[in-house]
């Protein structure tokens, strides 16, 4: 059976009793805070009465991975695979990892958010980290230092290395389907 949801008549969907909603932080109650986007919350917890450095640091990483449009109270079950990967990346950025492997992190992203993600990946590389991205997005391929193209086709028709080198070399060679599409993308 499909999930059935109904709005609570007492709290009107705010998920908290009226007595809880009386408490305020920076002029907002818990329901209002949970309705904030990550970008808005980063600002909210970064200054003023609500200043909370630990929360601000976490929110800064979430915005950095291109998730600023999500709300604080958004259920994880509503996130796409790419969004869940970026949440995990934001979490891992607090750790001491040296190698990051991402599988299609641009899934569902607007082009502007892809550019933000590329900036983040650049900062990881500049800080001495190794970043391996499995990706079909041409902006990411064009931005890479090194490409490994598997093929010659997909699924059972693939699985062999058909090209290895820089994006410029792949565009110049146009020896694979990926090379042809990348050349068209970059105008080469």
VENCOR-V243538 format. One record per helix or strand. SS is the DSSP state (2 for helix, 1 for strand). FROM is the first residue (numbers start at 1). LEN is the number of residues. Records with the same first field share a line. If there is no record, write none. Layout:
# VENCOR-V243538
SS = FROM-LEN  FROM-LEN
This chain:
# VENCOR-V243538
2 = 18-4  30-5  38-7  48-3  53-12  76-3  81-12  111-16  138-6  155-3  167-7  177-10
1 = 25-1  28-1  37-1  71-1  99-5  130-5  147-5  160-6
